[in-house]
Amino acid sequence: MKYLALVYYQESQVNAMSEQEWHDLNQQCIGCVEGLVEKGKYLAGQALHPTDTATTLRMRNGELLISDGPFAETREQLAGFYLLDAQDLNEAIQLASKIPPARFGSVEIRPVRELPPKDPV
Amino acid sequence: MPDDPLTSAPDIHRQLDQLYRQHSRQVLATLIRLLGSFELAEDALQEAFAQAARHWPQQGIPAQPLAWLISAGRFRTIDRLRKQKHETALPPREVEQLIESPETTGDEVITDDLLRLIFTCCHPGLGREAQLALTLREVCGLTTEQIASILLQKPATLAQRIVRAKRKIRDAAIPYEVPEQRELPERLQAVLQVIYLVFSEGYACSSGEQLLDVQLSAEAIRLARQLVQLLLATEAMGLLALLLLQDSRRETRLDAEGDLITLEQQDRSRWDQAQIHEGQAWLERALKQGHAGIYTLQAAIAALHAEAATPDATDWGQILGLYDHLHHQLPTAVVALNRAVALAMHRGPEAGLVALRALAAEGQLQDYHLFHAAVADLYRRNDQLDLAMQAYQQALALCEQEPERRYLKKRLEQCRFQQVRDDKRYQNKGLDR
């Protein structure tokens, strides 16, 4: 099964980090990815720039509406994601518990939904 | 079970009923593993018993009835899936796997399956309310209507919650397994909490008229007993002991009008001695095994109450010591409150009031009616009736359960009566002088 692990934290908390702390966190994330790759559990992943770089769009009545920033104001902001290959939810939890920001932010685990087969032409 | 073809049909139906009551959950638990789905397993369970009702009167009861039922349920389901292969909700690949999967239905597997079912229903990925509803539905086999009425919820809301929980188990692939040794202590805590919740829901419904629901506490004891049989963990034994000891007082907790009777005033001769003995025996085993946790400690406290022939004979010193340990492991306001009451019983009301005032200063308990009731009770014992009445009023303002409200009102009246009497006595003395 594929699971998407969405990593959230308070950007303010990360902004308050010293340069060294930020450097260490990034190195830990690199280490985490290496560990997942070694186990053959890593399918994809990426860290994201902060939410002040985000752009939100909507299509309404054929019209494209674009706005600055994320769609919703939340306590924690999306900071990155991992696509994991795990046998079941327990394994996904166990793998995601190693994601470094889990220690101060949170990680939401979502099972990937496969789309139904394409309609015959 | 007799394997006698001459056994009469009504007799077989009676035995089948009994088999359903006692073992349908085990059959279900194994079918969930074999079919990989709660929904398919539930249908299979009904089909298996329907088949038995049809065939057993002619063929006699098979030598291994549970294995027969499991096999029949599995076979019928796979047969049905094979026929509707193209219309089924399951992806074709999974149907193939199901059809090819080997059949294993030894007795030892069946008991493991029940554990799998319990741990799956109490998986931390499900919310506490979903865990509770799912456990009552799948492990206890109660109907959605029964659970809704017990938990004071609309049947539709409850049904929705159970459907959602099952969907999450399926879509997020919550595994149908007993946790590994490494995770077991933590996962067991969730199971114990749910069982305790089942018991306390039955012991005192959170609001409304009825305070006792005998059936539900019996269900919880049955669950705890099953868990202990499957898994000899200290805290599982501690929980079973605690439930048995608390339940031994069930008959004496309410008077004929349905009003609460405090531990102090209960008729101890009517406590269920058989339950007390069994509770004590499980407690001893738990204590011998070591690593006493919150349930074993609470059971030890309950046992000390059960062992006291009269309220005065209660070993409050030891109870206080146990509360200290409990508070160390479970530092909640409620435990602190009970500890303060034990302190008052051991060293006098003044000491208890000092501890309660310290708790109030922390500001955790102001909205909790039992806190004010405890304060009131200690003032009353200390002959500070004005303060006692004030605290009873505060407790009443916060309390929603009708029997407890009646109890508090009764106490308040007693204080008023005592005060008037004391005043008269004082006036009479004044006249004498």
Interface residues (C-beta under 8 A of the other chain):
Chain A: M1 Q87 D88 L89 N90 I93 I109 P111 R113
Chain B: H123 G125 D171 A172 A173 I174 P175 E177 P179 E183
